[in-house]
Amino acid sequence: MKKSISNDLIDLQGYICLELEKLDGLGHFKQDDWIREEGGGGRTNTILNGKIIEKGGVAFSEVYGNVTPEMKNQLGIDGSSFFATGLSIVLHPKSPHIPIIHMNIRFFEFDNKNYWFGGGIDLTPHYVIPYNAAIFHNDLKNICDTYSLEFYQKFKSWADDYFFNAHRCETRGIGGIFFDHLSHKSTLLPKETLFEFCMELGKAFPKIYKKQVELGKNIEISEINRTWQQLRRGRYVEFNLVHDRGTKFGLISGGRTESILLSMPPTANWVYGYQAFENSAEQETLDWLRKDVDWLSFMNN
Amino acid sequence: MKKSISNDLIDLQGYICLELEKLDGLGHFKQDDWIREEGGGGRTNTILNGKIIEKGGVAFSEVYGNVTPEMKNQLGIDGSSFFATGLSIVLHPKSPHIPIIHMNIRFFEFDNKNYWFGGGIDLTPHYVIPYNAAIFHNDLKNICDTYSLEFYQKFKSWADDYFFNAHRCETRGIGGIFFDHLSHKSTLLPKETLFEFCMELGKAFPKIYKKQVELGKNIEISEINRTWQQLRRGRYVEFNLVHDRGTKFGLISGGRTESILLSMPPTANWVYGYQAFENSAEQETLDWLRKDVDWLSFMNN
């Protein structure tokens, strides 16, 4: 089955890139295939200077080999050889009124037949608007509910905890869903159903993002909006390099640096002691960047 | 003695800021005093949009309190309360032909009377020019040699190892000197002499940087120079957030985030799979970013 998961993910990559090109209307993905010396390889598709997307990556990989001590440590596994395949997306839009979005689907399998799925979708608006956040969370909840009525709440909290920029005491954005170690053992759902869930998320991704693009793309952009976007991109860099376990593990364990750091924004700024004005949209956004907000409650606002 | 070390460091901060203002000719430092709830505080001086310096910080701190488990872990100490004072500098120049510079002096003391000094100065040119690197290393060697003929070589290698951006397989810049855990026990030099060494480095800092500024400030800046500078700033961010032990420790242990991240450049860019042109100045720089280069050997070139 692992080969068919890989194949479905690479097809999904193609589908998503096509849909994102349609959504963008200008940019095109450039394909970069690479081989991993120790086994496997990947296809990293990047888009640059589109009409909507300033810099984005949709990266597929399939790697296998011996379990290293770092993997044992970080992943807590006891197999001796592994197979891992995944699809990762990060899109940095041009407009500060369109959110940054991230998606990941990953599958691990070991020679002792243990396996798990992980992944999720989360949103990082430069400006948090509760109604838009509700739309996003509602889209995710609808998919989750088809598979288990427990998924959404559990995975939503997991995202709140995972995407937390602890040294700033703020969440990266408005979260979304994050899950890991999903298997028959942990969910009582068959492997095929769990993969279906991941694939459904992947297929829904372009539609989910399209809604967020539509909500923001016609909003006028001021100078302060642009400054703020650069600062928020700086926070995105901080989260990914300081806290994100996937990024840290990848970089330390000798993963492919260019593909891992595909998530970096095209540009980012840092200002010492930046203070948002009282009651400004920037301050409002900061006030929203916390865990456990029930975004769905803003659906009718 | 610890209080007099603090006092000397805060005087040194004042002296360095004054000298840097003279060197810059336009920018002025803004003083930001802060208090640490658990004990101590600091003075963070920042300069923005000068003629030479685009963004820079000269930060003094004096903190004390109980030794936390994180400190025990990271610093390998067995005292129960600590005193730490230090001065940190990072300057990001406007011109890509002037290097980024970093300096640090730090002093730790514990209730069991154990103490140590640490610190160093290192240089991160956007474009590596061996002769300029030789001037810099020669300045450092001259100071080191006054105190011990072993210092320069030992501390130079230490800097090569410390300022290594492992996931990029390149050094951050051309290194300099880095030292830690200097005490009477480890060096056979009296505590006063070790502090004198640190202070002499600090006093020499503005002169050392002035030479590097003079070497680069009249070189014309092309569009590719500017692009390259932004990418090198991106690497500086990567080193500081992924590898720098001081930054990581500070952020994880609840240090003052704004002061720790003073080292961030004003702006930075990331490009997927950037390739420097063959035989270009950019490629030449990449070729120099390795450990164990004997920069002093370029003194007469």
Chai-1 contact restraints between the chains, C-beta under 6 A:
chainA,res_idxA,chainB,res_idxB,connection_type,confidence,min_distance_angstrom,max_distance_angstrom,comment,restraint_id
A,T46,B,Y272,contact,1.0,0.0,6.0,A-B,restraint_1
A,H167,B,L251,contact,1.0,0.0,6.0,A-B,restraint_2
A,H167,B,T257,contact,1.0,0.0,6.0,A-B,restraint_3
A,L241,B,L241,contact,1.0,0.0,6.0,A-B,restraint_4
A,L241,B,V242,contact,1.0,0.0,6.0,A-B,restraint_5
A,V242,B,L241,contact,1.0,0.0,6.0,A-B,restraint_6
A,V242,B,L251,contact,1.0,0.0,6.0,A-B,restraint_7
A,L251,B,H167,contact,1.0,0.0,6.0,A-B,restraint_8
A,L251,B,V242,contact,1.0,0.0,6.0,A-B,restraint_9
A,T257,B,H167,contact,1.0,0.0,6.0,A-B,restraint_10
A,E258,B,G273,contact,1.0,0.0,6.0,A-B,restraint_11
A,L262,B,Y272,contact,1.0,0.0,6.0,A-B,restraint_12
A,M264,B,W270,contact,1.0,0.0,6.0,A-B,restraint_13
A,T267,B,N269,contact,1.0,0.0,6.0,A-B,restraint_14
A,A268,B,A268,contact,1.0,0.0,6.0,A-B,restraint_15
A,N269,B,T267,contact,1.0,0.0,6.0,A-B,restraint_16
A,W270,B,M264,contact,1.0,0.0,6.0,A-B,restraint_17
A,Y272,B,T46,contact,1.0,0.0,6.0,A-B,restraint_18
A,Y272,B,L262,contact,1.0,0.0,6.0,A-B,restraint_19
A,G273,B,E258,contact,1.0,0.0,6.0,A-B,restraint_20
